[in-house]
């Protein structure tokens, strides 16, 4: 691979990493418009067990489950395995997720994987497909100075 191709691949990987970070940070900030801007208009979002939907469906669920609530989320995408093929790409990300509901002191810890597809459209990388696959889920409750929690086991 020549130097120009290697630089283009590295620039694409960097742009995709920045896109995923922008998406995850927008989720934590409850910024629905920035979340929307990370996706192609025809993107497919597959989030078991919630279902499969388009970008409008994602924004609807995001507004219902996060934006309109007092919950605090923390999404961490890491260990990205990104494959670039011209103006298309695929990636697998390890997801670490924590959420707390300050109204009842409940929390959830989740580990899983994102499987994404991307396209460069109009000079900008966008998510065209994403699937979040939970692996382990722990639900718990803060009870004064103690914590009670239960492992829900393998997520399906």
Secondary structure as the mmCIF struct_conf table of DSSP 4:
data_model
#
loop_
_struct_conf.conf_type_id
_struct_conf.id
_struct_conf.beg_label_comp_id
_struct_conf.beg_label_asym_id
_struct_conf.beg_label_seq_id
_struct_conf.end_label_comp_id
_struct_conf.end_label_asym_id
_struct_conf.end_label_seq_id
HELX_RH_AL_P HELX_RH_AL_P1 UNK A 3 UNK A 29
TURN_TY1_P TURN_TY1_P1 UNK A 30 UNK A 30
HELX_RH_AL_P HELX_RH_AL_P2 UNK A 32 UNK A 37
TURN_TY1_P TURN_TY1_P2 UNK A 38 UNK A 38
STRN STRN1 UNK A 39 UNK A 47
TURN_TY1_P TURN_TY1_P3 UNK A 48 UNK A 50
STRN STRN2 UNK A 51 UNK A 53
HELX_RH_AL_P HELX_RH_AL_P3 UNK A 55 UNK A 62
HELX_RH_PI_P HELX_RH_PI_P1 UNK A 63 UNK A 67
TURN_TY1_P TURN_TY1_P4 UNK A 68 UNK A 68
BEND BEND1 UNK A 69 UNK A 69
STRN STRN3 UNK A 72 UNK A 85
TURN_TY1_P TURN_TY1_P5 UNK A 86 UNK A 87
STRN STRN4 UNK A 88 UNK A 101
TURN_TY1_P TURN_TY1_P6 UNK A 102 UNK A 105
STRN STRN5 UNK A 106 UNK A 121
TURN_TY1_P TURN_TY1_P7 UNK A 122 UNK A 123
STRN STRN6 UNK A 124 UNK A 143
TURN_TY1_P TURN_TY1_P8 UNK A 144 UNK A 145
STRN STRN7 UNK A 146 UNK A 154
#
